[in-house]
Amino acid sequence: MGTMAQDVRFAIRQIRRSPLLSALIVATLAVGIGMTAAIFSAVDTMLLRPLYRGEHQLVTLNGAYANRGDDWSVSLPNANDWTKRSHSFSDGAWYQRISMTLAEGRSPDRVQVVAATPSLFQCSTSSH
């Protein structure tokens, strides 16, 4: 226990000798700890927690060509019809991946986009 008391006395002497440097060190630590906490909070919110709280209730529907065996996404008009006629689902939110050409600048680029119904972005606030 004696060495701990000596270390504390030594630290206090050092702080008294150069209070400006000590304040700078404390401020640097405070900013570093604060930034680390802020970054973790952002990562936790965006990546670690689920985007949709009712993820156990989500269902994916795809169509299939009987003669080819290929999966295909359902068109948005068909998806809207399924939602209106369905008695099994409480709501429907639909998206479709589409490949499009973006003609900006000299050469056109092929880009992947998503067409979605607005309800896709209405996350549930109910708890698990």
C-alpha positions as CSV (number, residue, x, y, z in Angstrom):
1,M,0.0,0.0,0.0
2,G,3.0,2.3,0.6
3,T,3.9,2.4,-3.1
4,M,0.4,3.4,-4.1
5,A,0.5,6.4,-1.7
6,Q,4.0,7.3,-3.1
7,D,2.6,7.1,-6.6
8,V,-0.3,9.4,-5.8
9,R,2.0,11.9,-4.1
10,F,4.3,11.8,-7.1
11,A,1.4,12.4,-9.5
12,I,0.1,15.3,-7.5
13,R,3.6,16.9,-7.6
14,Q,3.8,16.4,-11.3
15,I,0.4,18.0,-11.8
16,R,1.5,21.0,-9.7
17,R,4.7,21.5,-11.7
18,S,2.9,21.7,-15.0
19,P,-0.8,22.3,-14.6
20,L,-1.3,23.4,-18.3
21,L,0.2,20.1,-19.6
22,S,-2.0,18.2,-17.1
23,A,-5.1,20.0,-18.2
24,L,-4.2,19.3,-21.9
25,I,-3.8,15.6,-21.1
26,V,-7.1,15.4,-19.2
27,A,-8.9,17.3,-22.0
28,T,-7.4,15.0,-24.7
29,L,-8.5,12.0,-22.7
30,A,-12.0,13.5,-22.3
31,V,-12.4,14.2,-26.0
32,G,-11.1,10.7,-26.9
33,I,-13.4,8.9,-24.5
34,G,-16.4,11.1,-25.6
35,M,-15.7,10.4,-29.3
36,T,-15.3,6.7,-28.6
37,A,-18.7,6.7,-26.8
38,A,-20.4,8.6,-29.6
39,I,-19.0,6.3,-32.3
40,F,-20.0,3.2,-30.4
41,S,-23.5,4.6,-29.9
42,A,-23.8,5.3,-33.7
43,V,-22.5,1.8,-34.6
44,D,-24.8,0.2,-32.1
45,T,-27.8,2.0,-33.4
46,M,-27.1,1.5,-37.1
47,L,-25.4,-1.9,-37.3
48,L,-25.8,-3.9,-34.1
49,R,-29.5,-3.5,-33.3
50,P,-32.0,-4.8,-35.8
51,L,-33.5,-2.3,-38.2
52,Y,-36.9,-3.8,-37.8
53,R,-38.0,-4.9,-34.3
54,G,-40.4,-7.4,-35.5
55,E,-37.9,-9.3,-37.6
56,H,-39.3,-12.7,-36.5
57,Q,-42.5,-11.7,-38.3
58,L,-40.8,-11.0,-41.7
59,V,-41.5,-13.2,-44.7
60,T,-39.9,-13.1,-48.1
61,L,-41.9,-14.1,-51.1
62,N,-40.4,-14.9,-54.5
63,G,-41.9,-16.2,-57.7
64,A,-40.4,-19.2,-59.6
65,Y,-40.5,-20.2,-63.2
66,A,-41.8,-23.8,-63.2
67,N,-40.0,-24.8,-66.4
68,R,-36.6,-23.1,-65.6
69,G,-36.3,-23.2,-61.8
70,D,-35.2,-19.5,-61.7
71,D,-36.3,-17.3,-58.8
72,W,-37.7,-13.9,-59.7
73,S,-38.9,-11.0,-57.6
74,V,-42.6,-10.2,-57.7
75,S,-43.6,-7.0,-59.6
76,L,-44.8,-4.2,-57.3
77,P,-48.4,-4.2,-58.9
78,N,-48.7,-8.0,-58.1
79,A,-47.3,-7.4,-54.6
80,N,-49.9,-4.7,-54.0
81,D,-52.6,-7.1,-55.2
82,W,-51.3,-9.9,-52.9
83,T,-51.4,-7.4,-49.9
84,K,-55.0,-6.4,-50.6
85,R,-56.2,-10.0,-51.0
86,S,-54.2,-11.6,-48.3
87,H,-55.8,-12.8,-45.1
88,S,-52.5,-14.3,-43.7
89,F,-50.5,-11.1,-43.4
90,S,-51.2,-8.0,-41.4
91,D,-49.4,-5.7,-43.8
92,G,-47.1,-5.8,-46.8
93,A,-44.0,-3.9,-47.6
94,W,-42.4,-4.7,-50.9
95,Y,-39.2,-4.0,-52.8
96,Q,-37.8,-5.0,-56.1
97,R,-34.1,-5.0,-57.2
98,I,-33.8,-3.4,-60.7
99,S,-30.7,-3.0,-62.9
100,M,-30.8,0.5,-64.6
101,T,-28.5,2.6,-66.8
102,L,-27.3,5.8,-65.2
103,A,-26.3,8.2,-68.0
104,E,-24.4,11.0,-66.3
105,G,-21.2,12.3,-67.9
106,R,-19.6,10.8,-70.9
107,S,-20.1,7.1,-70.3
108,P,-23.3,5.4,-69.0
109,D,-22.9,3.1,-66.0
110,R,-25.1,0.1,-65.0
111,V,-26.4,0.5,-61.5
112,Q,-28.5,-1.6,-59.2
113,V,-31.4,0.2,-57.6
114,V,-34.4,-0.8,-55.4
115,A,-38.0,0.2,-56.1
116,A,-39.9,0.0,-52.8
117,T,-43.3,0.8,-51.3
118,P,-43.2,3.5,-48.7
119,S,-44.3,1.1,-46.0
120,L,-41.0,-0.7,-46.2
121,F,-39.4,2.2,-44.3
122,Q,-42.0,2.3,-41.5
123,C,-40.2,0.3,-38.8
124,S,-42.3,-1.3,-36.1
125,T,-41.9,0.3,-32.6
126,S,-43.3,-2.7,-30.8
127,S,-41.0,-4.6,-28.5
128,H,-40.1,-8.3,-29.0
